[in-house]
Amino acid sequence: MKEITARVWVHISVQADAALTLLDLRGDGCTRISAPTDVVNARNHAAGRAFAKAISADHVDVDGIVYASRLTGEDVYAVFGRSIGKLVDEETGLLQNHPELPKILKRYGIGLVY
């Protein structure tokens, strides 16, 4: 419970006058650009980190990467540090007060022990 009460959440959006250019690695994205599938599917994140560093260094026109979470299948957006200025925080709050927390805990069968 301590870990949850110490955390916060934030809803982030792209600024109205900005656009993000993201490398899409969902579905067959890795195959289309001849990247190893370990970039997005490996349990060890080393390949993904190395790939992201290389893309960030070699492609300054790319703001980040979008890929499917290997655990939930949901989209994950990784924005490179140089592009953080294109984002704005819309809402923030304590994680324990997030209105969707009970639904998420139930969805994944997570119980909290006090």
C-alpha positions as CSV (number, residue, x, y, z in Angstrom):
1,M,0.0,0.0,0.0
2,K,2.9,2.3,0.7
3,E,4.1,2.0,-2.8
4,I,0.8,3.0,-4.2
5,T,0.2,5.9,-1.9
6,A,3.6,7.4,-2.8
7,R,3.0,7.4,-6.5
8,V,1.2,9.9,-8.7
9,W,-0.4,9.7,-12.2
10,V,-0.4,12.2,-15.0
11,H,-2.5,12.5,-18.1
12,I,-0.3,13.9,-20.9
13,S,-1.3,15.3,-24.3
14,V,0.4,16.7,-27.3
15,Q,0.3,20.5,-27.4
16,A,-2.4,21.9,-29.7
17,D,0.2,23.5,-32.1
18,A,2.5,20.5,-32.1
19,A,2.7,17.0,-33.6
20,L,4.7,14.0,-32.7
21,T,6.5,11.9,-35.3
22,L,6.6,8.3,-33.9
23,L,8.2,5.2,-35.2
24,D,5.4,2.6,-35.2
25,L,6.6,-0.8,-34.0
26,R,3.1,-2.3,-33.4
27,G,2.0,-5.4,-35.4
28,D,4.6,-6.0,-38.1
29,G,6.5,-2.8,-37.5
30,C,9.8,-4.4,-36.5
31,T,9.6,-6.7,-39.6
32,R,8.9,-3.8,-41.9
33,I,12.1,-2.0,-40.9
34,S,14.2,-5.2,-40.4
35,A,14.5,-4.6,-36.6
36,P,14.8,-7.6,-34.3
37,T,11.5,-8.5,-32.6
38,D,13.3,-8.5,-29.3
39,V,13.2,-4.8,-29.5
40,V,9.5,-4.9,-28.4
41,N,8.9,-8.5,-27.2
42,A,11.9,-9.6,-25.1
43,R,11.6,-10.0,-21.4
44,N,15.0,-8.3,-21.1
45,H,14.6,-4.7,-22.2
46,A,18.3,-4.2,-23.3
47,A,17.5,-4.7,-27.0
48,G,14.7,-2.1,-26.8
49,R,16.8,0.4,-25.0
50,A,19.7,0.0,-27.4
51,F,17.3,0.4,-30.4
52,A,15.7,3.5,-29.0
53,K,19.1,5.1,-28.3
54,A,20.1,4.4,-31.9
55,I,16.9,5.8,-33.4
56,S,17.1,8.9,-31.2
57,A,20.7,9.5,-32.2
58,D,20.5,8.8,-35.9
59,H,17.0,10.1,-36.7
60,V,16.5,13.6,-35.2
61,D,13.2,13.9,-37.0
62,V,11.7,11.1,-34.9
63,D,10.1,12.1,-31.6
64,G,9.7,8.6,-30.2
65,I,8.4,5.1,-30.6
66,V,5.0,3.5,-30.3
67,Y,4.7,-0.2,-29.6
68,A,2.4,-2.8,-28.0
69,S,3.0,-3.7,-24.4
70,R,4.1,-7.4,-24.3
71,L,2.1,-7.8,-21.1
72,T,-1.2,-6.1,-21.9
73,G,-1.1,-5.5,-25.7
74,E,-2.0,-1.8,-25.0
75,D,-0.1,0.9,-26.9
76,V,3.0,2.3,-25.2
77,Y,4.3,5.7,-26.3
78,A,8.0,6.3,-25.6
79,V,8.8,10.0,-26.3
80,F,12.5,11.0,-26.6
81,G,13.7,13.6,-24.2
82,R,14.3,16.2,-26.9
83,S,10.6,16.1,-27.7
84,I,9.2,16.5,-24.2
85,G,8.5,20.2,-24.9
86,K,5.8,19.1,-27.3
87,L,3.8,17.6,-24.4
88,V,1.6,19.2,-21.8
89,D,0.3,17.7,-18.6
90,E,-3.5,17.9,-18.5
91,E,-4.3,16.3,-15.1
92,T,-2.3,14.9,-12.2
93,G,-3.1,13.2,-8.9
94,L,-2.2,10.6,-6.3
95,L,-2.4,7.1,-7.8
96,Q,-4.6,5.9,-4.9
97,N,-7.2,8.5,-5.9
98,H,-7.2,7.7,-9.6
99,P,-10.9,7.0,-10.6
100,E,-10.0,3.9,-12.7
101,L,-7.7,2.2,-10.1
102,P,-10.3,-0.2,-8.7
103,K,-11.3,-1.3,-12.2
104,I,-7.7,-1.8,-13.2
105,L,-6.9,-3.8,-10.1
106,K,-9.9,-6.0,-10.7
107,R,-9.1,-6.5,-14.4
108,Y,-5.6,-7.9,-13.6
109,G,-6.7,-9.7,-10.5
110,I,-4.5,-7.6,-8.2
111,G,-5.3,-7.4,-4.5
112,L,-3.9,-4.9,-2.1
113,V,-2.7,-5.9,1.4
114,Y,-2.6,-3.2,4.0
